[in-house]
Amino acid sequence: MITRRLYQELQSRLGSFAGVVLLGPRQIGKTTLARQLAEAWPSGAIYLDLERPADRRRLSDADSFLRSQAPHLVVLDEVHRVPELFQILRGVIDDNRRQGFRTGQFLLLGSASLDLIRNADESLAGRVSHLSLGGLAPDEAADADIALPTLWLRGGFPDSLTASSDAV
């Protein structure tokens, strides 16, 4: 696995905010980074992929379900698929804060879309922080033993960098 520099910043932000919105293009490594962080989260974590019908069904009563998860970190992948969640999250975050659970409640993953940013900003202002995950930086590639010419030729997406050949 390629170590991303954003991991430490993501941990820090979750330690300071109720939630973090992690944005970036598809296949850049958001889910991998989130799963890595969730596996090590001190109070435990739950991961929901909102492209999966089974995970979406778990949110049929999103308010009750999300409230029942405290003090676990809840990772909501592809959150832009369920835009009505943002209003529910606001109430859950505020109630959790009143009960002393102030930080590290939600990690929201999505592609960098204006709708996602607008929904999060309108409903979750002051409750979440935003981070962007881009392509691998030269130092991240070097740490993963990926040569700089390979990074330039294949681009910064992890799957293209770890492909078996340039042709692939």
Secondary structure as UniProt FT lines:
FT   HELIX           6..14
FT   TURN            15..16
FT   STRAND          19..23
FT   TURN            26..27
FT   HELIX           30..40
FT   TURN            42..43
FT   STRAND          45..49
FT   TURN            50..51
FT   HELIX           53..58
FT   TURN            59..61
FT   HELIX           62..67
FT   TURN            68..71
FT   STRAND          73..77
FT   HELIX           79..81
FT   TURN            83..84
FT   HELIX           85..98
FT   TURN            99..100
FT   STRAND          106..110
FT   HELIX           114..124
FT   TURN            125..127
FT   STRAND          128..132
FT   HELIX           138..143
FT   TURN            144..145
FT   HELIX           148..154
FT   HELIX           158..161
//
